[in-house]
């Protein structure tokens, strides 16, 4: 009886050892790290703008439209906070521009031109994120540098430039490229304050400027 018990015990140990030798240990599957839009970013932007500037001559009341259009490029930077699927933040942007246009002045002796050569804004952003894709709206204060210019038939030029205060609203979409780069497409509307300029032959005009822009940007998220 003792021999039978001893033999059974030995067989049991052998079977346990064999099973342990054949057992395969699997490492747990890695858990994907959830993405967050929270953090600072900075980038480059390139776009196209078209504007409408209405001129009203204080003497005589003549009016005309100068419709500048052209390209621009610049920098932007900001910080975002993500709360569940909602994203909020602030952003500053500045661009140099070649947005200009010309038309005939009320006086046939002059050509009238307008140019926006720089603009920027400080804006808030609010959006909805689906993982690495973000849809957002934006709005805030804007500054624009506009120059008016008139040239007579002899080539004499009279010009004046001013910095104009205004506001901007718009919206866009962003998507992550890899782990740190963010690609953007955005539309923005700018409405600037009315301003007075001196143009041909010392005439004074009142101007009303608004502008539309579309742009693409590429930022690095830190």
DRENPAVEX-689958 format. One record per residue: residue number from 1; residue in one letter; x, y, z of N, C-alpha, C, CB in turn. Coordinates in Angstrom, 2 decimals. Atoms other than C-alpha are relative to their C-alpha. Glycine has a CB too. Layout:
BEGIN
     k   r      n.px      n.py      n.pz     ca.px     ca.py     ca.pz      c.px      c.py      c.pz     cb.px     cb.py     cb.pz
   NUM   A         X         Y         Z         X         Y         Z         X         Y         Z         X         Y         Z
...
end
This chain:
BEGIN
     k   r      n.px      n.py      n.pz     ca.px     ca.py     ca.pz      c.px      c.py      c.pz     cb.px     cb.py     cb.pz
     1   X      0.83     -1.21      0.00      0.00      0.00      0.00      0.86      1.25      0.00     -0.94      0.01      1.21
     2   X     -0.92     -1.14     -0.08      2.84      2.36      0.87      0.64      0.25     -1.37      1.10     -0.26      1.06
     3   X     -0.63     -0.15      1.32      4.47      1.69     -2.53     -0.97      0.61     -1.00      0.51     -1.35     -0.51
     4   X      1.01     -0.55      0.92      1.22      2.42     -4.34     -0.18      1.50      0.22     -1.35     -0.72      0.19
     5   X      0.16     -1.42     -0.34      0.82      5.75     -2.51      1.19      0.81     -0.48     -0.17      0.18      1.50
     6   X     -1.23     -0.69      0.41      4.44      6.70     -3.19      0.05      0.16     -1.51      1.23     -0.76      0.50
     7   X      0.00     -0.05      1.46      4.07      5.86     -6.88     -1.00      1.04     -0.51     -0.33     -1.38     -0.59
     8   X      1.02     -0.96      0.41      0.88      7.95     -7.18      0.47      1.43      0.23     -1.30     -0.25      0.76
     9   X     -0.52     -1.34     -0.30      2.54     10.92     -5.52      1.05      0.42     -1.01      0.60      0.05      1.41
    10   X     -1.05     -0.30      0.98      5.52     10.71     -7.86     -0.58      0.34     -1.36      0.97     -1.19     -0.12
    11   X      0.65     -0.28      1.28      3.28     10.55    -10.88     -0.67      1.37      0.01     -1.02     -1.09     -0.32
    12   X      0.66     -1.30     -0.12      1.36     13.59     -9.61      0.99      1.13     -0.16     -0.71      0.13      1.33
    13   X     -1.03     -1.03      0.14      4.53     15.65     -9.24      0.52      0.11     -1.43      1.17     -0.28      0.94
    14   X     -0.50      0.01      1.38      5.69     14.61    -12.70     -0.97      0.69     -0.95      0.24     -1.44     -0.47
    15   X      1.01     -0.62      0.85      2.40     15.63    -14.32     -0.04      1.51      0.20     -1.37     -0.61      0.28
    16   X      0.04     -1.45     -0.30      2.43     19.01    -12.54      1.19      0.71     -0.63      0.00      0.24      1.52
    17   X     -1.21     -0.59      0.58      6.00     19.66    -13.67     -0.13      0.10     -1.52      1.24     -0.84      0.37
    18   X      0.16      0.00      1.46      5.13     18.71    -17.27     -0.95      1.11     -0.43     -0.52     -1.36     -0.49
    19   X      0.94     -1.07      0.34      2.14     21.07    -17.30      0.62      1.38      0.16     -1.25     -0.11      0.87
    20   X     -0.66     -1.28     -0.22      4.23     23.89    -15.86      0.98      0.30     -1.11      0.72      0.01      1.34
    21   X     -0.98     -0.20      1.07      6.86     23.34    -18.53     -0.67      0.39     -1.30      0.83     -1.25     -0.22
    22   X      0.71     -0.28      1.25      4.27     23.42    -21.31     -0.83      1.28      0.05     -0.89     -1.16     -0.34
    23   X      0.86     -1.16     -0.13      2.37     26.49    -19.97      0.62      1.20     -0.72     -0.25      0.33      1.47
    24   X     -0.45     -1.20      0.69      2.61     29.65    -22.09     -0.51      1.22      0.76     -0.50      0.02     -1.48
    25   X      0.36     -1.22     -0.73      2.65     32.99    -20.28     -0.12      1.14     -0.99      1.05      0.32      1.09
    26   X      0.25     -1.10      0.91      1.10     35.87    -22.25      0.12      1.33      0.73     -1.40     -0.15     -0.64
    27   X     -0.07     -1.34     -0.56      2.03     39.48    -21.55     -1.33      0.71     -0.25      1.18      0.80     -0.61
    28   X      1.25     -0.74      0.21     -1.00     41.78    -21.08      0.12      0.95     -1.19     -0.39      0.79      1.27
    29   X      0.00     -0.90      1.15     -1.99     43.77    -24.16      0.21      1.44      0.46     -1.33     -0.12     -0.78
    30   X     -0.22     -1.39     -0.40     -0.72     47.35    -24.04     -1.28      0.82     -0.13      1.12      0.63     -0.84
    31   X      1.17     -0.87      0.02     -3.38     49.93    -23.25      0.37      1.29     -0.72     -0.51      0.29      1.44
    32   X     -0.29     -1.21      0.77     -3.46     52.75    -25.79     -0.19      1.24      0.86     -0.90      0.08     -1.26
    33   X      0.08     -1.23     -0.78     -2.74     56.11    -24.18     -1.00      0.95     -0.65      1.39      0.67      0.12
    34   X      1.01     -0.89      0.55     -5.70     58.45    -24.60      0.62      1.34     -0.36     -1.17      0.19      0.99
    35   X     -0.55     -1.26      0.48     -4.95     61.63    -26.59     -0.73      1.16      0.66     -0.10      0.10     -1.53
    36   X      0.59     -1.21     -0.57     -5.55     65.07    -25.07      0.47      1.22     -0.79      0.35      0.14      1.51
    37   X     -0.34     -1.25      0.67     -5.66     68.49    -26.78      0.59      1.02      0.97     -1.22      0.57     -0.67
    38   X     -0.53     -0.93     -0.98     -4.50     70.13    -23.55      1.49      0.26     -0.24     -0.23     -0.53      1.42
    39   X     -1.41     -0.35      0.12     -1.22     72.02    -23.88      0.24      1.16     -0.95      0.78     -1.19     -0.47
    40   X     -0.34     -1.11      0.89      0.60     74.79    -25.77      0.32     -0.48     -1.40      1.18      0.78      0.56
    41   X     -0.33      0.32      1.39      1.16     74.91    -29.52      0.45      1.29     -0.70     -1.22     -0.64     -0.75
    42   X     -0.43     -1.15      0.81      2.77     77.20    -32.13      0.16     -0.48     -1.42      1.33      0.63      0.54
    43   X     -0.05      0.45      1.38      2.65     77.14    -35.91      0.11      1.12     -1.01     -1.19     -0.80     -0.29
    44   X     -0.07     -0.88      1.16      2.86     78.73    -39.34     -1.31     -0.09     -0.78      1.21     -0.36     -0.90
    45   X      1.23      0.00      0.78     -0.09     79.76    -41.51      0.21      0.73     -1.32     -1.15      0.65      0.79
    46   X     -0.03     -0.60      1.33     -0.62     80.66    -45.15     -1.42      0.03     -0.53      0.96     -0.80     -0.98
    47   X      1.38     -0.08      0.42     -3.82     81.92    -46.67     -0.25      1.06     -1.06     -0.85      0.27      1.17
    48   X      0.46     -0.95      1.02     -5.82     84.11    -49.03     -1.10      0.85      0.62     -0.51     -0.74     -1.29
    49   X      0.99     -0.89     -0.56     -7.87     87.15    -48.13     -0.62      0.90     -1.06      0.61      0.84      1.08
    50   X      0.67     -0.97      0.87    -10.42     89.38    -49.86     -0.80      0.95      0.88     -0.92     -0.72     -1.05
    51   X      0.56     -1.04     -0.87    -11.71     92.65    -48.46     -0.88      0.94     -0.80      1.11      0.78      0.70
    52   X      0.82     -1.05      0.59    -14.21     95.41    -49.12      0.21      1.25      0.83     -1.53     -0.42     -0.05
    53   X     -0.16     -1.26     -0.71    -13.36     98.97    -48.22     -0.81      1.08     -0.73      1.50      0.41      0.10
    54   X      0.87     -1.03      0.56    -16.02    101.63    -48.81      0.57      1.38      0.32     -1.45     -0.13      0.54
    55   X     -0.47     -1.37     -0.18    -14.82    105.20    -49.34     -1.18      0.96     -0.19      1.16      0.34     -1.01
    56   X      1.00     -1.06      0.13    -17.11    108.17    -48.73      0.71      1.34      0.14     -1.13     -0.15      1.08
    57   X     -0.64     -1.31     -0.02    -15.81    111.62    -49.62     -0.85      0.96      0.83      0.19      0.55     -1.45
    58   X      0.72     -0.92     -0.87    -16.71    114.17    -46.97     -0.49      1.22     -0.77      0.87      0.44      1.17
    59   X      0.43     -1.11      0.87    -16.87    116.91    -49.61     -0.62     -0.58     -1.27      1.20      0.95     -0.34
    60   X      0.68      0.47      1.20    -19.43    116.13    -52.26     -0.76     -1.30      0.21      0.98     -0.19     -1.10
    61   X      0.74      1.22     -0.30    -20.50    112.78    -50.77      0.20     -1.14     -0.97     -1.41      0.30      0.07
    62   X     -0.25      1.09      0.94    -19.07    110.65    -53.59      0.43     -1.26      0.76      1.09      0.41     -1.04
    63   X     -0.37      1.29     -0.62    -18.63    106.95    -52.77      0.62     -0.92     -1.04     -1.25     -0.68      0.65
    64   X     -0.56      1.03      0.88    -16.64    104.08    -54.20      0.42     -1.19      0.85      1.22      0.54     -0.81
    65   X     -0.45      1.23     -0.65    -15.64    100.52    -53.37      1.37     -0.36     -0.54     -1.02     -1.18     -0.23
    66   X     -1.29      0.56      0.37    -12.05     99.35    -53.38      0.05     -1.40      0.61      1.20      0.90      0.49
    67   X      0.11      1.39     -0.46    -11.89     95.55    -53.14      1.37     -0.70     -0.07     -1.03     -0.77     -0.86
    68   X     -1.32      0.65     -0.01     -8.40     94.38    -52.16     -0.12     -1.51      0.13      0.86      0.56      1.14
    69   X     -0.10      1.43     -0.19     -7.44     90.72    -52.39      1.45     -0.42     -0.18     -0.93     -0.77     -0.97
    70   X     -1.37      0.47      0.12     -4.26     88.68    -52.08      0.35     -1.01      1.08      0.96      1.16      0.06
    71   X     -0.47      1.06     -0.88     -2.16     86.32    -50.01      0.57      0.60      1.29      1.06     -0.86     -0.71
    72   X     -0.62     -0.39     -1.26     -0.82     86.44    -46.47      0.65     -1.22      0.64     -1.04      0.65      0.96
    73   X     -0.64      1.08     -0.74      1.36     84.40    -44.17      0.49      0.51      1.34      1.16     -0.60     -0.80
    74   X     -0.42     -0.45     -1.32      2.29     84.47    -40.52      0.13     -1.12      1.00     -0.96      1.00      0.50
    75   X     -0.21      0.90     -1.13      2.53     82.83    -37.12     -1.23      0.00      0.89      1.25      0.42      0.81
    76   X      1.04      0.05     -1.03      0.08     81.70    -34.48      0.47     -0.90      1.15     -1.35     -0.52     -0.59
    77   X     -0.37      0.78     -1.19      0.38     80.28    -30.96     -1.15      0.07      0.99      1.33      0.52      0.64
    78   X      1.09      0.00     -0.97     -1.98     79.32    -28.18      0.12     -1.12      1.01     -1.31     -0.09     -0.70
    79   X      0.07      1.05     -1.02     -2.97     77.03    -25.34     -1.43     -0.51      0.05      0.46      0.54      1.41
    80   X      1.33      0.62     -0.05     -5.87     74.57    -25.18     -0.16     -0.82      1.26     -0.21     -0.89     -1.23
    81   X      0.38      0.86     -1.12     -7.66     72.83    -22.32     -1.11     -0.93     -0.49     -0.47      0.85      1.24
    82   X      1.04      0.94      0.38     -9.70     69.68    -22.88     -0.74     -0.50      1.23      0.59     -1.17     -0.78
    83   X      0.88      0.51     -1.05    -12.66     68.71    -20.67     -0.92     -1.02     -0.64     -0.81      1.16      0.70
    84   X      0.73      1.06      0.70    -14.06     65.35    -21.77      0.19      0.21     -1.51     -1.53      0.00      0.39
    85   X     -0.13     -0.19      1.45    -14.85     66.00    -25.45      0.03      1.47     -0.40     -1.14     -0.68     -0.70
    86   X      0.03     -1.43      0.30    -14.89     69.80    -25.17      1.38      0.62      0.19     -1.04      0.70      0.88
    87   X     -1.31     -0.65     -0.01    -11.88     71.99    -25.88     -0.21      1.51      0.03      0.86     -0.42     -1.24
    88   X      0.05     -1.46     -0.08    -11.40     75.65    -24.90      1.43      0.51      0.12     -0.87      0.48      1.21
    89   X     -1.34     -0.55     -0.09     -8.41     77.94    -25.17      0.07      1.41     -0.54      0.97     -0.87     -0.74
    90   X     -0.25     -1.33      0.51     -6.87     81.19    -26.34      1.14     -0.06     -1.01      0.32      1.00      1.14
    91   X     -1.00      0.01      1.07     -4.77     82.04    -29.38      0.32      1.42     -0.45     -0.49     -0.83     -1.19
    92   X     -0.43     -1.26      0.59     -2.75     84.94    -30.78      0.60     -0.30     -1.37      1.04      0.73      0.92
    93   X     -0.51      0.20      1.37     -1.91     85.33    -34.48      0.43      1.34     -0.57     -1.07     -0.66     -0.91
    94   X     -0.47     -1.20      0.69     -0.02     87.83    -36.65      0.48     -0.39     -1.38      1.14      0.70      0.80
    95   X     -0.35      0.31      1.39      0.43     87.93    -40.43      0.43      1.25     -0.74     -1.17     -0.66     -0.71
    96   X     -0.31     -1.00      1.02      2.10     90.00    -43.10     -0.80     -0.34     -1.24      1.53      0.05     -0.30
    97   X      0.94      0.25      1.09     -0.11     90.44    -46.14      0.33      0.84     -1.23     -1.43      0.29      0.45
    98   X     -0.03     -0.74      1.26     -0.21     91.54    -49.75     -1.42     -0.03     -0.57      1.04     -0.62     -1.02
    99   X      1.41     -0.03      0.36     -3.94     92.20    -49.95     -0.30      1.42     -0.49     -0.93     -0.39      1.22
   100   X      0.17     -1.35      0.55     -4.49     95.16    -52.30     -0.94     -0.01     -1.19      1.35      0.59     -0.39
   101   X      0.88     -0.18      1.14     -6.76     96.54    -54.97     -0.08      1.45     -0.37     -1.39     -0.56      0.29
   102   X      0.13     -1.38      0.46     -7.47     99.65    -57.00     -1.21      0.16     -0.89      1.26      0.44     -0.75
   103   X      1.13     -0.34      0.87    -10.26    101.38    -58.89      0.12      1.47     -0.38     -1.36     -0.29      0.71
   104   X      0.01     -1.41      0.37    -10.99    104.72    -60.55     -0.58      0.84      1.12     -0.79      0.21     -1.31
   105   X      0.54     -0.94     -0.98    -11.48    107.63    -58.20     -1.19      0.75     -0.60      1.10      0.99      0.47
   106   X      1.08     -0.84      0.56    -14.55    109.89    -58.54      0.54      1.05     -0.96     -0.77      0.68      1.12
   107   X     -0.65     -0.90      0.94    -12.15    112.36    -60.15      0.80     -0.81     -1.00      0.91      1.02      0.74
   108   X     -0.69      0.76      1.04    -10.85    111.04    -63.46      1.50      0.25      0.01     -0.57      0.35     -1.35
   109   X     -1.43     -0.32     -0.04     -7.47    112.57    -62.64      0.76     -0.95      0.92      0.20      1.44      0.47
   110   X     -0.66      0.81     -1.00     -6.75    109.99    -59.93     -0.43     -1.47     -0.08     -0.30      0.55      1.38
   111   X      0.31      1.40     -0.29     -6.56    106.24    -59.33      0.01     -0.18      1.51      1.01     -0.96     -0.69
   112   X      0.11      0.25     -1.44     -7.59    105.00    -55.87      0.42     -1.42      0.32     -1.44      0.26      0.50
   113   X     -0.47      1.32     -0.42     -5.90    102.09    -54.09     -0.16     -0.16      1.50      1.47     -0.21     -0.42
   114   X      0.01      0.34     -1.43     -6.21    100.34    -50.74      0.79     -1.29      0.19     -1.46     -0.15      0.54
   115   X     -0.81      1.20     -0.28     -3.89     97.77    -49.17     -0.05     -0.32      1.48      1.47      0.21     -0.46
   116   X     -0.19      0.51     -1.37     -3.92     95.64    -46.03      1.32     -0.76     -0.02     -1.21     -0.93      0.47
   117   X     -1.32      0.64      0.05     -0.28     94.75    -45.38      0.36     -0.75      1.28      1.04      1.04     -0.27
   118   X     -0.24      0.76     -1.23     -0.53     93.32    -41.86     -1.30     -0.06      0.80      1.15      0.63      0.84
   119   X      1.15      0.11     -0.90     -3.18     92.07    -39.45      0.28     -1.08      1.04     -1.31     -0.31     -0.79
   120   X     -0.17      1.00     -1.06     -3.52     89.99    -36.31     -1.20      0.01      0.92      1.29      0.25      0.80
   121   X      1.14      0.09     -0.90     -5.86     88.99    -33.54      0.38     -0.74      1.28     -1.18     -0.70     -0.69
   122   X     -0.04      0.75     -1.25     -6.24     87.72    -29.99     -1.38     -0.59      0.19      0.43      0.90      1.24
   123   X      1.31      0.64      0.09     -9.03     85.14    -29.90     -0.17     -1.10      1.05     -0.19     -0.59     -1.38
   124   X      0.37      1.18     -0.77    -10.82     82.61    -27.75     -0.43     -1.10     -0.97     -1.14      0.32      1.01
   125   X      0.42      1.14      0.83    -11.49     79.11    -29.12     -0.83     -0.96      0.84      1.25     -0.73     -0.62
   126   X      0.84      0.99     -0.64    -14.22     76.62    -28.25     -0.32     -1.08     -1.03     -1.31      0.64      0.59
   127   X      0.21      1.04      0.99    -14.55     73.23    -29.89     -0.41     -1.33      0.59      1.22     -0.19     -0.79
   128   X      0.37      1.36     -0.37    -15.58     69.59    -29.83      1.00     -0.95     -0.63     -1.47     -0.34     -0.46
   129   X     -1.04      0.91      0.47    -12.99     66.84    -30.12     -0.52     -1.43     -0.07      1.23      0.06      0.93
   130   X      0.22      1.44      0.15    -13.39     63.30    -31.44      1.39     -0.62     -0.14     -0.94     -0.34     -1.24
   131   X     -1.36      0.51     -0.06    -10.06     61.84    -30.39      0.97      1.01     -0.62      0.11     -1.37     -0.72
   132   X     -1.00     -0.87      0.62     -7.52     63.42    -32.80     -0.57      0.94     -1.06      1.08     -0.85     -0.63
   133   X      0.66     -0.90      0.92    -10.06     65.45    -34.78     -0.77      1.05      0.80     -0.94     -0.77     -0.97
   134   X      0.61     -1.09     -0.77    -11.28     68.87    -33.58     -0.73      0.95     -0.94      1.08      0.77      0.80
   135   X      0.78     -1.04      0.68    -14.04     71.20    -34.82     -0.17      1.14      0.99     -1.39     -0.55     -0.49
   136   X      0.02     -1.10     -0.96    -13.97     74.69    -33.31     -0.54      1.29     -0.62      1.39      0.24      0.54
   137   X      0.34     -1.37      0.35    -15.31     78.22    -33.39      0.93      0.94      0.74     -1.48      0.31      0.34
   138   X     -0.96     -0.92     -0.59    -13.26     81.29    -32.59     -0.47      1.44     -0.18      1.40     -0.18     -0.62
   139   X      0.35     -1.41      0.11    -13.63     85.02    -31.99      0.79      0.84      0.99     -1.50      0.19      0.22
   140   X     -0.73     -0.87     -0.91    -11.92     88.01    -30.44      0.33      1.34     -0.63      1.27     -0.67      0.45
   141   X     -0.43     -1.31      0.46    -10.17     91.34    -30.96      0.97     -0.13     -1.18      0.66      0.78      1.14
   142   X     -0.87      0.03      1.18     -8.37     92.17    -34.21      0.62      1.38     -0.24     -0.79     -0.45     -1.26
   143   X     -0.67     -1.21      0.45     -5.91     94.76    -35.52      0.37     -0.17     -1.47      1.27      0.30      0.87
   144   X     -0.39      0.04      1.40     -5.27     95.62    -39.15      0.70      1.29     -0.40     -1.22     -0.23     -0.89
   145   X     -0.72     -1.18      0.49     -2.85     97.98    -40.90     -0.40      0.22     -1.45      1.56     -0.17      0.15
   146   X      0.48     -0.30      1.35     -4.43     99.62    -43.94      0.62      1.30     -0.50     -1.54      0.11     -0.01
   147   X     -0.52     -1.19      0.66     -2.98    102.11    -46.39     -0.92      0.39     -1.16      1.45     -0.23     -0.52
   148   X      0.71     -0.53      1.16     -4.96    104.31    -48.79      0.99      0.79     -0.85     -1.22      0.91      0.44
   149   X     -0.95     -0.66      0.91     -3.24    105.71    -51.85     -0.74      0.51     -1.22      1.14     -0.96     -0.42
   150   X      0.52     -0.55      1.25     -4.19    107.98    -54.73      1.18      0.49     -0.85     -1.02      1.16      0.27
   151   X     -1.06     -0.40      0.93     -2.06    108.66    -57.82     -0.61      0.77     -1.15      0.79     -1.23     -0.52
   152   X      0.55     -0.80      1.10     -2.63    111.39    -60.39      0.65     -0.40     -1.33      0.20      1.50      0.27
   153   X     -0.47      0.37      1.34     -1.95    111.25    -64.13      1.48      0.26     -0.19     -0.78      0.75     -1.06
   154   X     -1.43     -0.32      0.11      1.54    112.71    -63.58      0.86     -0.93      0.86      0.25      1.45      0.41
   155   X     -0.76      0.93     -0.83      2.52    109.90    -61.20      0.23      0.46      1.42      1.30     -0.27     -0.62
   156   X     -0.13     -0.47     -1.38      2.27    111.93    -58.00     -0.90     -0.82      0.92     -0.35      1.51      0.10
   157   X      0.71      0.91     -0.89      1.22    109.72    -55.10     -0.25      0.66      1.36      0.79     -1.31      0.19
   158   X      0.33     -0.42     -1.35     -0.58    110.65    -51.91     -0.50     -1.22      0.77     -1.08      1.16      0.00
   159   X      0.39      1.19     -0.75     -0.85    107.95    -49.26     -0.03      0.29      1.51      0.97     -1.17     -0.30
   160   X      0.09     -0.08     -1.45     -1.77    107.53    -45.62     -0.34     -1.39      0.53     -1.08      1.06      0.45
   161   X      0.26      1.32     -0.58     -1.78    104.45    -43.39     -0.37      0.13      1.47      1.22     -0.92     -0.17
   162   X      0.44      0.01     -1.39     -3.40    103.63    -40.05     -0.17     -1.43      0.49     -1.32      0.79      0.16
   163   X      0.32      1.27     -0.66     -3.77    100.78    -37.59     -1.45      0.07      0.46      0.96     -0.28      1.21
   164   X      1.42      0.01     -0.30     -7.43     99.85    -37.23     -0.34     -1.10      0.99     -0.81     -0.17     -1.28
   165   X      0.48      0.97     -0.98     -9.12     98.11    -34.32     -1.31     -0.61     -0.48     -0.18      0.66      1.40
   166   X      1.24      0.65      0.40    -11.87     95.57    -34.89     -0.20     -1.31      0.73     -0.01     -0.24     -1.49
   167   X      0.25      1.33     -0.58    -13.14     92.08    -34.19      0.05     -1.04     -1.10     -1.38     -0.04      0.73
   168   X     -0.01      1.10      0.96    -12.95     88.69    -35.84     -0.79     -1.17      0.57      1.44     -0.43     -0.33
   169   X      0.70      1.24     -0.35    -15.11     85.54    -35.81      0.27     -1.00     -1.11     -1.54      0.24      0.20
   170   X     -0.24      1.03      1.00    -14.66     82.24    -37.59     -0.08     -1.39      0.57      1.33      0.20     -0.64
   171   X      0.01      1.39     -0.44    -14.21     78.52    -37.32      0.91     -0.83     -0.87     -1.41     -0.57     -0.03
   172   X     -0.90      0.86      0.75    -12.13     75.62    -38.47      0.00     -1.43      0.50      1.38      0.54      0.04
   173   X     -0.19      1.41     -0.37    -11.05     72.01    -38.20      1.49     -0.25      0.15     -0.64     -0.96     -1.06
   174   X     -1.38      0.40     -0.21     -7.83     70.44    -36.94      0.08     -1.51      0.12      0.59      0.68      1.24
   175   X     -0.24      1.43     -0.18     -6.37     66.95    -37.04      1.47     -0.21      0.33     -0.40     -0.80     -1.26
   176   X     -1.37      0.32     -0.38     -3.26     65.42    -35.51      0.68     -0.81     -1.09      0.03     -0.77      1.33
   177   X     -0.85      0.77      0.90     -0.48     64.22    -37.80      1.13     -0.58      0.84      0.56      0.89     -1.18
   178   X     -0.98      0.59     -0.89      1.62     61.74    -35.84     -0.32      0.35      1.44      1.42      0.48     -0.36
   179   X      0.21     -0.23     -1.43      2.12     62.56    -32.19      0.06      1.47      0.41      1.01     -0.76      0.79
   180   X     -0.19     -1.38     -0.43      2.90     66.31    -32.22     -0.44      1.06     -1.01      1.42      0.20      0.31
   181   X      0.33     -1.02      0.99      1.94     68.05    -35.48     -1.51      0.06     -0.22      0.72     -0.30     -1.32
   182   X      1.43     -0.24      0.15     -1.51     69.59    -35.97     -0.24      0.78     -1.29     -0.58      0.77      1.23
   183   X      0.34     -0.64      1.26     -2.88     70.42    -39.43     -1.35      0.70      0.15     -0.05     -1.04     -1.15
   184   X      1.19     -0.83     -0.20     -5.53     73.16    -39.62     -0.50      0.57     -1.33      0.29      1.14      0.98
   185   X      0.64     -0.78      1.06     -8.01     74.64    -42.10     -1.01      0.92      0.69     -0.70     -0.93     -1.09
   186   X      0.80     -0.96     -0.75     -9.81     77.83    -41.02     -0.53      1.11     -0.89      0.82      0.59      1.14
   187   X      0.58     -1.20      0.60    -12.13     80.61    -42.17     -0.16      1.05      1.10     -1.36     -0.31     -0.70
   188   X      0.20     -1.08     -0.98    -12.21     84.01    -40.42     -0.52      1.25     -0.70      1.32      0.31      0.75
   189   X      0.53     -1.27      0.47    -14.15     87.23    -40.90      0.49      1.10      0.93     -1.57     -0.02     -0.06
   190   X     -0.49     -1.14     -0.77    -12.71     90.59    -39.79     -0.83      1.24     -0.33      1.51      0.26     -0.30
   191   X      0.74     -1.25      0.19    -14.66     93.82    -39.29      0.75      1.08      0.79     -1.51     -0.12      0.48
   192   X     -0.82     -1.03     -0.63    -12.59     96.94    -38.59     -0.78      1.30      0.15      1.26      0.23     -0.82
   193   X      0.65     -1.27     -0.28    -13.54    100.34    -37.24      0.07      0.94     -1.20      0.63      0.66      1.23
   194   X     -0.04     -1.05      1.01    -14.40    103.24    -39.52      1.17      0.94      0.30     -1.34      0.78     -0.05
   195   X     -1.13     -0.91     -0.18    -11.49    105.62    -40.10      0.01      1.05     -1.09      1.33     -0.77      0.00
   196   X     -0.11     -1.10      0.96    -10.75    108.90    -41.85      1.41      0.04     -0.57     -0.35      1.35      0.68
   197   X     -1.28     -0.13      0.70     -7.97    109.30    -44.44     -0.03      1.23     -0.88      0.30     -1.27     -0.83
   198   X     -0.14     -1.10      0.95     -6.67    112.16    -46.55      0.54     -0.56     -1.31      0.95      1.11      0.56
   199   X     -0.38      0.58      1.30     -6.46    111.29    -50.25      0.24      1.12     -1.02     -1.09     -0.97     -0.52
   200   X     -0.33     -0.90      1.10     -6.25    113.06    -53.63     -0.34      1.46      0.29     -0.72     -0.44     -1.24
   201   X      0.19     -1.45     -0.07     -5.82    116.82    -53.58     -0.47      0.47      1.37     -0.98      0.45     -1.05
   202   X      0.35     -0.40     -1.35     -6.28    116.92    -49.81     -1.42     -0.32      0.41      0.21      1.44      0.14
   203   X      1.36      0.39     -0.37     -9.79    115.44    -49.82      0.02     -0.99      1.17     -0.74     -0.61     -1.20
   204   X      0.14      0.93     -1.12    -10.90    113.61    -46.69     -1.10     -1.00     -0.31     -0.30      0.76      1.33
   205   X      0.99      1.06      0.21    -12.71    110.29    -46.83     -0.21     -0.75      1.31      0.45     -0.98     -1.13
   206   X      0.28      0.96     -1.07    -14.38    107.98    -44.33      0.01     -1.39     -0.61     -1.37      0.31      0.70
   207   X     -0.10      1.36      0.54    -13.62    104.28    -44.81     -0.67     -0.99      0.94      1.47     -0.38     -0.22
   208   X      0.60      1.13     -0.73    -15.37    101.09    -43.73      0.61     -1.27     -0.58     -1.59     -0.01     -0.10
   209   X     -0.75      1.15      0.49    -13.24     97.93    -43.99     -0.47     -1.29      0.66      1.49      0.19      0.24
   210   X      0.17      1.35     -0.52    -14.19     94.28    -43.63      0.74     -0.97     -0.92     -1.53     -0.38      0.10
   211   X     -0.89      0.93      0.72    -12.22     91.22    -44.73     -0.36     -1.45      0.34      1.48      0.27      0.34
   212   X      0.19      1.44     -0.15    -12.62     87.47    -45.25      1.33     -0.69     -0.28     -1.12     -0.53     -0.95
   213   X     -1.24      0.75      0.23     -9.76     84.97    -45.02     -0.27     -1.50      0.08      1.08      0.41      1.02
   214   X     -0.09      1.45     -0.16     -9.20     81.27    -45.59      1.48     -0.33      0.11     -0.68     -0.78     -1.21
   215   X     -1.41      0.30     -0.24     -5.99     79.68    -44.37      0.21     -1.45      0.38      0.55      0.90      1.09
   216   X     -0.45      1.30     -0.48     -4.10     76.51    -43.71      1.19      0.22      0.94      0.39     -0.93     -1.19
   217   X     -1.08     -0.15     -0.96     -1.77     76.08    -40.77      0.55     -1.35      0.43     -0.47      0.77      1.20
   218   X     -0.65      1.19     -0.53      0.68     73.56    -39.40      0.70      0.40      1.30      1.02     -0.62     -1.03
   219   X     -0.52     -0.37     -1.32      1.50     73.70    -35.68      0.68     -1.20      0.65     -1.12      0.54      0.90
   220   X     -0.62      1.01     -0.84      3.67     71.80    -33.26     -0.62      0.09      1.39      1.56      0.18      0.05
   221   X      0.58      0.05     -1.34      1.92     70.73    -30.06      1.05     -0.52      0.99     -1.28     -0.92      0.02
   222   X     -1.06      0.34     -0.94      4.34     70.71    -27.15     -0.51     -0.95      1.08      0.57      1.28      0.65
end
